[in-house]
Amino acid sequence: MQTRHIRALILHPLTFCLFIGGIVFFPLLLIVRPRHRTWGATADEARAPMPGDTELRRAFFQATRAITIKASTNAVWPWTAQMGCRRAGWYGFDQFDNDGIPSATSILPEFQDPRVGETIGEEGLTIRAVEPNRSLVLAFSHPTTVWVFKEGIWPKFGASSLSYLLHPLDADPTRLVVRMRFAAPLVSVPILWWPFFEIGDFLNARKQLTGIKWRAEGRGPVS
């Protein structure tokens, strides 16, 4: 049964294209990987432990990104607290992660009390820990996750944690550090598509961080 399932995935045209593309782009991924995995983060931030690290015992991928926001943690936290699909959105590529609904550009009072156990991502991201004005930890794991290709092309697999940590700096600025960890069977069809996911994750994370920054600073949107 499992063999037939894998064969069907490989023979699917889109799956086959992703499979070949993953092989072609993998060398490029290795070149750009050190930069995109730590975009905006210092060496100390990339090495330091963060809330949520214990959600996955073994992660084959970890990325730590950061940005400095010219606003206090009290001003940044509300934008972080209200994130989620069909909540305030993710301030990223809404057509992919928020059903095409534009992310909020104002504080939404109804989503300012995130609670442990709430599912806020359509792929199954669930709130695992909350420390107001300090940190938010999200995670999902197989087999409850149905990945982004709703047509069933991408099978259920893997586990991930996503942690947001706010550090106050001198004179009010805030350092927002985000860590994504991912685990999946290393011998599997989905792992061959990893180059696409990894690059997409970086582009979305960068857009999300800059999106939170301009919102908290009260500025216009950035690309």
HELIX and SHEET records of a PDB file:
HELIX    1   1 GLN A    2  LEU A   11  1                                  10    
HELIX    2   2 PRO A   13  ARG A   37  1                                  25    
HELIX    3   3 ALA A   43  ARG A   47  1                                   5    
HELIX    4   4 ASP A   53  GLU A   55  5                                   3    
HELIX    5   5 THR A   73  ALA A   81  1                                   9    
HELIX    6   6 ASP A   94  ASP A   97  1                                   4    
HELIX    7   7 PRO A  109  PHE A  111  5                                   3    
HELIX    8   8 PRO A  190  TRP A  193  5                                   4    
HELIX    9   9 TRP A  194  ALA A  216  1                                  23    
SHEET    1   A 5 PHE A  61  ILE A  69  0                                        
SHEET    2   A 5 THR A 174  ALA A 183 -1                                        
SHEET    3   A 5 ALA A 159  PRO A 168 -1                                        
SHEET    4   A 5 SER A 135  SER A 141 -1                                        
SHEET    5   A 5 THR A 126  GLU A 131 -1                                        
END                                                                             
